[in-house]
Structure formats: structure tokens, C-alpha cells
Amino acid sequence: MDNVSVVRVFTLSGINETMNYRITIFSLTLLYYCVILFVNISLIVIIILDENLHEPMYIFLCSFCINGLYGTTGFYPKFLLDLLSSSHEISYEGCLLQAFVMYSFACCEMSILAVMAYDRYLAICRPLHYHAVMTKKRLSQLVCFSWLTPFCIFSVSIILTSTLKLCGSKIQKLFCVNWIIFKLACPDSNTVASSIISHATTFIYVSHGFFIIWTYMHLVITCMKSKDDRVKFMQTCVPHLTSLITFLVVIVFDLMYMRFGSTDLPQSLQNFIAIEFLLIPPIMNPLIYGFKLTKIRHRILNLAFVNRK
């Protein structure tokens, strides 16, 4: 049996199904990744350069786009290289790093959605206290919370995973996932600590979900009382709600399939299910916010009009 001192390379067998169409898939993936980079970087630059957008909602949106770049960079470059290579391997250290990026990206997304929901709750339900509560210090604390919480949790998780003895090196996915590495552990490995961290992580992010539900209950109740609040809800909360629902659908579907799904499905369909959260939210979020938020839409239109002149 292989153990942790022998398994220094993992094989990503999920990519084998794509090799008959690798040039087509490479071209489409490269184009798609370039679009993701363009829309996210454009929105980040617009927010940074325009002082009128230096408000909490737009700072959180900027953080949202940075996280989209972070997560997709952990997958697309390696996937593109694998499409051009006959060897679909990744080093032990590289696999742990990619697993860390994938999990921290997904949980950062959830944390940012939670602090954005809190910001909208303050702006609509407690408008008179908004500026007193949402100070620069509080804004910095919320941004740090949304990034440092998943980073700390998954640093511990990956460190614990790295101590496991492994009895396999084949990963049936396009990228490394901590849960798959965990399942490769030998029967005599001590997995108690990893299981505790896994359950603690689940509890933390389920709590995020309940907090978001709580804020939206208050938002809906408040907006029913005022026409102005309803307009504000439609302008600023609908994009957030759309991003939230989309993210939850794709990530929960992926997690449920990874843990309980059948392996009898075609590998190509399994691959699509696995990368949905890297396909849809990173490109949909900046497009939704770019078109829906009035200030950003006007800024984009002004830039387009100036360029035409």
C-alpha cells in the first residue's frame, strides 16, 4: 500500500474524458477565462478609480470580484495546461494548495454574501444609524472577516489532511478537493480531527446562511411598508439575492453530488457538475452588478461614450 511518504503525485483522471476534444475545449475555456478576467478586473478598476464608488456596498462588490479572480486562477491555468499535456498529474503539495484555494474561494464567497446582506440590512432597515454603524473601521473588520475566516479554517483543515497516510493517488475530478484526498486516507489513519474541522466548517457556513435568511426577512418586511424602500430593494438587493441563490444552488448541488451522488453518470457530466461554481458565479456576478447598480452602470456607459468620441 502507498503511504504519505510515497504518494508525492496525484493523477487527475477526470480530464481523460475531454482528451478527444481537447483543442476545442482548450479554445473555449481560454476564451471564457479571458472574459472572466476582463469583467472582474474592469469592475475592480472602475470601483477603485471612481471616488463616488468608495462606499461599503461597492467595496464589498470589489472584494467579491477579487475573490472570483482568486478562485478561477486556482483552476483554469492548471486545467488549460492539462489540456495541452499528455500527463495529467499534480504534485502532492500542489494538490493541497489547489484544494485550499477551491474551498477558501467558495467559503469566501459565502462570507462576502453574508456581510453584503448585513450592509443592505443596515442601509434599508436602519438608515438613520447606517453611517454611525458602518464606519471605515467596521467596513475593514467585515472585509477582513470575510477573507480571514475561511483562510484560517482551511489552513487548519489542509494541515490536518497533510498528516494523513494515503492509500491511493487517483483523483476522479478535474482538480483537487480536500474531501477526495480525505477519502484516499488509509483505514488506520486518524481522521477524527479532520472530521471535527469539517463539521465545524459546515456549522459556521450554515450559520451564515441562516443569518442571510434573517436579514432578508427583515428587508422584505421593511420594504413592504415603503415605496422608496421597495425601489432601493430592487436596485441593490435583487443583484445580491440573485448571486446568493445562484451560488447556493451550484455549490450545494456539487457538495451533495460529491458526497452522495452516483459514480455511474458519464464522466463529462460529473466534470460539469464539479466546476459549476467556477463557471457561473465568477462571470455572472460582475455582469449582474454592472448592469443593475445605477452608479456602476452610469460609469460604464460614460466610459463607453468617451471612448467612442
Residue pairs with C-beta under 8 A, 6 or more apart in sequence:
1 167
1 186
2 166
2 167
2 168
2 169
3 165
3 166
3 167
3 186
4 162
4 163
4 164
4 165
4 166
7 92
7 166
7 168
7 169
7 184
8 91
8 92
9 89
9 90
9 91
9 92
9 169
10 89
10 90
10 91
10 92
10 95
10 169
10 170
10 171
10 176
10 181
11 88
11 89
11 169
11 170
11 171
12 82
12 88
12 89
12 90
12 171
12 173
12 174
12 175
12 176
13 88
13 170
13 171
13 172
14 171
14 172
14 173
14 174
14 267
14 270
14 271
14 274
15 79
15 82
15 83
15 88
15 174
15 271
16 88
16 267
17 266
17 267
17 268
17 271
18 25
18 83
18 268
18 271
22 83
22 84
25 83
26 80
26 83
26 84
29 76
29 79
29 80
29 83
30 80
32 279
32 283
33 72
33 76
33 80
35 283
36 68
36 69
36 72
36 76
36 282
36 283
37 69
37 72
39 283
39 286
39 287
39 290
40 65
40 66
40 68
40 69
40 282
40 286
41 65
41 69
42 286
43 61
43 62
43 65
43 286
43 289
43 290
43 296
44 62
44 65
44 66
46 53
46 296
46 299
46 300
46 303
47 53
47 54
47 58
47 59
47 61
47 62
47 296
48 62
50 299
52 295
53 295
53 296
53 299
56 119
56 134
56 139
57 116
57 119
57 120
57 123
57 236
57 293
58 293
58 295
58 296
59 139
59 143
60 112
60 115
60 116
60 119
60 142
60 143
60 146
61 116
61 289
61 293
63 112
63 143
63 146
63 147
64 109
64 112
64 116
64 243
64 285
64 289
65 285
65 286
67 105
67 108
67 109
67 112
67 147
68 281
68 282
68 285
68 286
69 282
70 101
70 105
70 108
71 101
71 102
71 105
71 106
71 108
71 109
71 278
71 282
72 278
72 282
73 101
74 98
74 101
74 102
74 105
74 175
75 98
75 101
75 102
75 174
75 175
75 275
75 278
76 278
78 90
78 98
78 175
79 174
79 175
82 88
82 174
90 98
90 176
94 176
95 171
95 176
95 181
96 158
96 161
96 162
96 176
96 181
98 175
98 176
99 158
99 161
99 176
99 177
99 178
99 181
100 154
100 155
100 158
100 178
102 175
102 176
102 177
102 178
103 150
103 154
103 157
103 177
103 178
104 150
104 151
104 154
106 251
106 277
107 149
107 150
107 153
107 154
107 201
107 205
108 146
108 147
108 150
108 151
109 247
109 251
109 281
110 205
110 208
110 209
110 247
110 251
111 145
111 146
111 147
111 149
111 150
111 208
112 146
113 208
113 212
113 240
113 243
113 244
113 247
114 146
114 208
114 211
114 212
115 142
115 143
115 145
115 146
116 240
117 211
117 212
117 215
117 216
117 240
117 244
118 142
118 211
118 215
119 134
119 142
120 215
120 219
120 236
120 237
120 240
121 215
121 218
121 219
122 129
122 130
122 133
122 134
123 130
123 232
123 236
124 219
124 222
124 223
124 229
124 232
124 233
124 237
125 218
125 219
125 222
126 133
149 204
153 197
153 200
153 201
153 204
154 178
154 201
156 197
157 178
157 194
157 197
157 198
157 201
158 178
160 193
160 194
160 197
161 178
161 181
161 182
161 194
164 181
164 182
164 185
164 186
164 189
164 190
164 191
164 194
165 185
165 186
165 188
165 189
166 181
166 184
166 185
166 186
167 184
167 185
167 186
167 187
168 184
169 184
171 177
171 180
171 181
171 184
172 180
172 263
172 267
172 270
173 180
173 270
173 271
173 274
174 271
174 274
174 275
175 274
175 275
177 258
179 258
179 259
180 258
182 191
182 194
182 198
185 191
209 248
212 244
216 237
216 241
219 233
219 237
220 233
222 229
223 229
223 230
223 232
223 233
224 230
235 292
235 293
235 294
236 293
238 292
239 288
239 289
239 292
239 293
242 284
242 288
243 281
243 284
243 285
243 288
243 289
246 280
246 281
246 284
247 277
247 281
250 276
250 277
250 280
250 281
251 277
253 273
253 276
254 273
254 274
254 276
254 277
257 270
257 273
258 274
261 270
261 273
263 270
289 296
290 296
290 297
290 300
291 297
